[in-house]
């Protein structure tokens, strides 16, 4: 257990950040799943813009690695372009 006031505050702050990061990552995963299951090209392109932005935000905040973000976006872009 932490002995200093600042350490206790750090524990509380870390927990709040962990929950926020978890929520943002989970929301992004849900949108990615929605994008991968869609068959309409116009809808997929709109969703891709939103999902791409969400992935970039996760990478910017170091929730996911920047290369992981690039790989996800690349894979999704190929999927959207493949739709007829």
MOHUDA-V96110 format. One line per field, one symbol per residue. burial: I if it has 16 or more other C-alpha atoms within 10 Angstrom, else O. A space follows every 10 residues. Layout:
burial=???
This chain:
burial=OOOOOOOOOO OOOOOOOOOO IOOIIOOIOO IIOOIOOOOO OOOIIOIIOO IIOIIIIIIO OOIIOIOOIO OOIOOIIOOI OOOO
